[in-house]
Amino acid sequence: MARHNRDARGEDQRGRRYEISYQPDWLRHIKVTRDLDSGRQSTKTLFRNLARAEQAPGSRVRTRLCSPEQKLDFAIELDDPQGVITRVIVEMEVPGASTVDSRLVFSIEDRNARRARRPQR
């Protein structure tokens, strides 16, 4: 049986705060990518799970991100009974944001993603 979600906080490139609810035995990190005024992109680690996994994650993966100052609040819930999902990408438009600040991309990565990407022998 999977453990209950944990709560954490993070801050993006613009100093905007996020509240994060995550499964401690599944999540490795969350990164946020946004467009800059120069036209380039910036990626920052929003949260890194430093705790050791205590058990195998359950078959249901749940993660929630909330940023009240940006009026963002979303959750993902995936059924993954085989444990094959290694990364989830969420791309969104921030409600009421300027054109440059409007697009955010969140990369939510599993602890085992590195191992899954290694070439098979």
C-alpha positions, 0 to 999 in steps of 0.5 A: 500500500502506498504512503500518503502524499507529502506537502512541500513548497517551491519557487520558480524563476520569477519568485512565484511560490508553489504548494506541492502535494506528492507521493514520496516513494514515486516523485524524484523532482518537478521542473518548471520551464517558462519563456523569458522576455529575451525569447529564450526559455528558462528551466528551474527545479521547482522541487527535489525529493531528497527523502529515500524511498521507503517502499515501492510506490502504489499503482496510482500516482497523484501530484498536485501543484497550486500557486494562488498568486498565479491562480493555478491549481491542478492535479494529475492522477494516473493509474500505472499498475505496471510502474512504467510511467517515468515522466509526465509533462504538463503544459499550460497557459496561466490565466490572465498572464502577459504573453511572455509569462503565459506559458508554463511547462511542468516536468514531473519525474519518477525516481526511476526515470534515470534507470528506465532511460539506460540502454537495455543489454 
